[in-house]
Amino acid sequence: MNSQTALRISAIVGFLAVALGAFGAHGLHDLLEKNARLGTWETAVLYHLTHAVVMLLIATLRPLRTCAWWLMLTGIAIFSGTLYVLAITNMKWLGAITPVGGVCLLLGWLALAFGKARTE
């Protein structure tokens, strides 16, 4: 993966965070309140958007910190993704998978701090 591709994917991930935040606040608000999961959705959006910005910053580093970038993307998909589905479906067993995404996010931060940068 090159930096331009990482930048574009990061921007799309950020776009999706904003879109899902707006969709949850407007289109899904009644369902999320019925499921008592509005806070779950908001947590998913917060972590999604925060880590999308971090991915964007990582994409600008030279050389690209590929391991940290992929861990952040995976973490968003698993952590926020399971929270989004949990909030909509109220399938509580998804809460058991969510921490795997959290661990990916944590590892992404550690890879950013201590990982070796690879040349593109």
C-alpha positions, 0 to 999 in steps of 0.5 A: 500500500502506498501513502496516497491509497492510505490517505484516500481510504482514511478519508473515506473512513472519516466520511463514513464516521460523519455519515453514520453519526448523522444517520444515528442522530436523525434516521435511527434516533427512535430505534436507538432510543427504543433499544436503549442504545443511543450511547452505544452508537455515540461511542462507536461514532466517537472511536470511529471518527477519532481513529479515522483522523489518526489514520489520516495522520499516519497516512501522511508520515514518511515512511508510512507506518503500515502496521499501525495504519492497518491495526487502526482500520481493523480496530475501527471495523471490529470495535465500532462495527460491532457496536453499530450492529449491537445498537441496531439489533440489540444482539448482546453477544456482539459485546463479546467481540467488541474488545477484540477491536479495542485491542487492535486500536491499542496495538495500533497506538503501540505500533505507532509509538514503538513500531519500525517504519517500513519504506514504501 
